[in-house]
Amino acid sequence: MIGGAGVDVAPIARVARLVRDHQADLARIFTARERQHCEAARPAARDGRYAAAFAAKEAVLKALGTGWRSDLEWSDVDTRTIDVGGAVALTGGVGREAARQGIVQVFVSASVTRVCAVAAAVAVLGAPVAQGRAPEPLAWSDVVAAYEPVRDYTATYDKYERAIDNGDLQRINLFFRKPLDVRLEWQDEHGKVDQTAVYRQGMNDGKVLARKTGMLGGMLGLMKLDPHSGRAMSDSRHPITEVGIGHIINEVGRAMKSAQVTGKPPVDDTLDGARAVRFDLDGPADAKLFGTEGARRVSIWIDPSLKLPVKAEVVDAAGRMLERHRFTNLKLNIGLTDQTFTLE
């Protein structure tokens, strides 16, 4: 079902001036992938690409019925990150607003003339959540108990960190085995793996094994890195030892025990059109929720059938997204072997 539609026209000359005069603010308007796409064009087409991207973002905000407002960033709409169904990626405040409305996908089409770019966006609603039914009571202890029998799992891990790479979305194949064996495979914009990292607790002298693909990977070979080193954390604010749903469960448990942090009763919510249970934690800036500077609220979405976390968001006092962690295609207890966590 269509939840909204929007159309926007962006004069190429006006957007070109915006790009020229506001270089310092471009990361708040265009994602790194969008800028890369625009800058790769020949000079005559470059401004048109920027205008098309800008018009598409405005059309998305109109489809949501919000227009621009202070808790939304234009870079929350990534027109160069497309899901398997062809919808654009929504993160941050825009992603939260779409989820609040029950919108699961937004499709965009854009065209460029010699003087302007025009874009149209259509927002699609997910299946309606059943009304008049009280949510199943769920305590955090239920989440802890549900994770206890999990031996290993795989997931598609979408990560957004404002402080890293201009807050661009990273899509990662995640493999995890207790107590702490981790394999991460970063996907490029075509869905192919372009770098891999492996960590095994108590092995490899405590190092992360990492390898890039292509010519660069052939030159660098297999790298052995301290998990907390700048090189190992170039794509993340957190070391590989803090990856996964188990770490989220532990961090929430620790925060709930803190006198600084206030936990609210869980509420019924929707996530990608399906029912979810959301836990919210609030704290002062110096509480460093999830180890994040300036964090004031952490929200955790629980899949009620699995009773496990499938999404976490960290925001600051102004409601701006600092981090977002989303786990999809979650498969439990599939019997991962040592081979999965071997990198040569």
N, C-alpha and C positions, 0 to 999 in steps of 0.2 A: 504494500500500500504506500502511496506517495504521501510523505509528510510535509513537503514544501518544495517550492521551486524559486529560483532566482536568476536574474539576468543582469549583466553589468557591461558597460562600454567604457574602455579606458583609452583616452587619446595617447598615442605613442609619444608625442612630444612632451606631454606632461609627465609621463612615467620616466622618460629619459632624463628629464630635469631632476626628478626625485632621486634617481640612481646616481646622478652626477653630484648633486649637492648634499646627499646624506649618506656618504660612504660609511661613516661610523655606525649608522643605524641599520644598515642593510641586513644584518643578521636577524634583526627583529621583524623584518618584512619577508625576506626570501630565505629559504633553507639553503644549505651548502650545495645540495644536489641541483636545486633550481638555478643557483648562480653559476654552477659549473656548466649546466645545459645552455644557459644564455650566453656565457662568455665564450663557449665553444663555437658559436655561430659566426659567420662572416660579419663584418661591421654593419652592413646594410640590413641584416636580419636580427642583430643583437637586441636593439631597442624593441622590436616587435615581440620578441620572445619574453622580455621582461614585462611588457604591457599585457601579453596574454596571461602570464602567470598572475599578475596583479588583478586583472579582471576576473580570473577564475576564483581567487580568494574572496573577492567582494561578492561574487555570485553565490559562493558557499554560505557566507554569512547572511545573505538575504534569504537563501533557502531555509536556513535555521530560524529566520524571523528575528534575528538579533541586530544585524548591522554590526559595525565595530563598536566596542565598548572597552572600558579600562581593564577588565579581567580577561580579555581575549587578545591574542597576538596574531598578526597576519601569518607569521611563521608556524602557527599551530596547524595551518593547512599546507600540506606538502603535495604539490601537484606532480612531483616526479617520483613519489613512492606510491605505487599502485598495488592493491591486493589482487588475489587470483581472479576476483570477479570484475576487476576493472575500476573499483572505487578508489578515490584518493584517500591518503592517510590523514587522520585527524588526531591531534595530540593536545596536551595542555588544556586550557580553558575551553577551546572549541570542542575538543573530544568529550570533556565533561558535560558541556551543554547538549551535545548530540545524544549522549547516553541518558541524560535527564529526560529528554523528549522521547526516548525510545527509538531514536534513529540509529540504524545499524550500518548504513552505507550512504555515501554521497557520490554521485556520478557527475562528471564535469566534461563539457565539450567547449573548445575555444577555437576561434578563427582570427586571422590577422589580415587587415587591408593595408593600404599604403598610409593611412592616417590614424587608424585606431584598431584596437583589439576588442572582440566581443566574446563573452563567455556565458554559458548557461549551466546551471547546477540543479540537480534533482536529488532531494533527500528521501530515502526509503525507510519506512518504519519496519521494525521487527514484529514478530508475533506478539499480540497483546498479552499482557500479564493478567492472569486470572484475578478478578475483582472479588471482594467480599470474603477472601480466605485469609485467615490469620497465618502469618509466617510460622514455619516450624521453629520452635525455640532453639536457639543455638548459642552456646557459651564458648568462650575461647578454649576452655578445657576440652571441649568436643573436637576442636581443630587439632589440638596437641595430641589427643588420643587417636585421631584419624591418621596422623602422620607416623605414629609409632610403628605400625606393621609395614610401612613402605620401605622396601629394600633398595629399590632403584627406580628411576623414571627417565623418560625423555620428554622434551617439549620444544615447541617453537617459542623462543624468548625474544620479545620486542622490548628494547630498552631505549629510554629517552633520558638523558641527563643534560640539564641546561648548561652546566659548566664544561661539558666535553663536546668538542667538534660542533660548536654552535647549536647544540641541542638537537642535532639530527637524529632521526630514528635509526637504531641499529637492529637488524634482524639476525638472530643467532640460533643455530641448532644447539640445544643444550642436552647433555648426557650427564646424569648424576647417579652415583652409587655411594651408599653409606659405607663407612662413616664420612669420608670426604674425598671421593674420586670425581673429578670434573673434567669434562671435555667440552670446549666451546668451538663452534665453527661459524665464523662470521660470513654472512651472505653479501654478495655485491648486488648492484641494482638489477642484475639479471637473474638473481636467485642462485648463483653459483658460489661455492665456497672459495674465499680468497685469502683467508688466514685461519689457522687452527692453534688452539692452546690447550694443553693438558696439564693437570695437577693431580698428584697422588700423595695423599698424606703419608708421611714417613718414608717416602721413596724419592729417588733422584736428588738426594741431598737437599730436599725441601725446595727445589727449584720448579719453576714453571717451564715446561717444554713448549716452544712456539716455533711455528714455521709459516712463512708466507708462500703463496703460489706464484707461478710465473717466473720471469727472469730475475726479479728481485729476490724471490725465494731461493733460486738457484745460487745466487751470489752470497746471500747471508747464511744459507744452510740452516741446520737445526740450532735454535737459540735456547740457552738455559739462563733463566732470569729469576732474580729474587722476586717473589710475588708482590712485594711492596715497593719495588723500584719504579722510578718514573717511566722507564721503558715498558715494563710489564703493565703499567696502569695508564698507558697513553690513550686507551679507548674507554677508560672507566674511572669513576671516582672511588670505586671500591675494588679491593683485590679479588682475585679469583676464588680465594678462600671464603668469600662472603656472598657467593652466588647461590641462588636457588630458593625454593619455597621453605626449606628447613631453616635457613637463616632468617627469613621473614618471620616465621613462627617464633624463633628465639628472640628476635629483636622486639616484637610486640610483647612477649612475655616479660622481658626485661623492663620495657617502658611502663607496663601496667603496674610494676612493683615500685616505680619511682614516685616519690611524693610530689615531684614537679609536674607530672603528666596526669591529665584528666581523661579518663575513658568514658565514652558515651554508650548507652545501650545500643546493641546492634539494630539496624533498621533493614527492612525489606527494600530491595533496589532492583534495577535491571542492568544487565551487562550484555552488550551485543544482542539485545532483544530477548534474552533469557533471564529468568529470576536469579538473583544473587542476594547474599546477605552482606551488608557493609558494616565494618567496625571503624569508628573514627577516634583518633587520639589527638588531643590538643596539648600543647606545652609552650613555655616561654622560649625565646630565642636561644638562651644559653643551655636549654635542655639538649640541644643537638640531636633531635629525633633522627633515628636511623643513621647517626653519625654525620648528619648533614648540617652544615652551617646555615643559619637563618631559617631552618625548618620550624614551622609552627603547627602544622597539622599533617598527620599521616592517615590515609584512608586505605583500608584493606577490603577487597571484595572476595567473598568465599563462595565457591561452587557448592550449593546446598546438597547435591547428590554425592560429591566426593568429600565434602567438609574440609576442603583444602584451599589455601589462598591461590587465586588465579590472576590477581591484579593488585598492585600497590602504587599509590601516588603520594608524593611528598610536596607540599606547597608552603610558600612563605606567608607572612602576615597580610600581604596584598592579594593572596590567592593565586599568585603566579606559580606555575609548575616548576619545581626544581628537579624532580625525578619521577619517572613512570616506568614500572616494570609489569609486563603483561605476559602470561604464560598460556599458550593455546596448544591444541593437539597433545594434551597431557596423557601419557601412557605409563601406567604403574606396573612395577614388578614384572618386567619383561625379561629379566635374566641377563643383564649386561655382564660381559666377561672382561678379563684383563686386556684382551685385544682392543676393546673400545678405547681403553685408556693408555694405549701404547702409541708413541709418535717417534718415528725414526728418521 
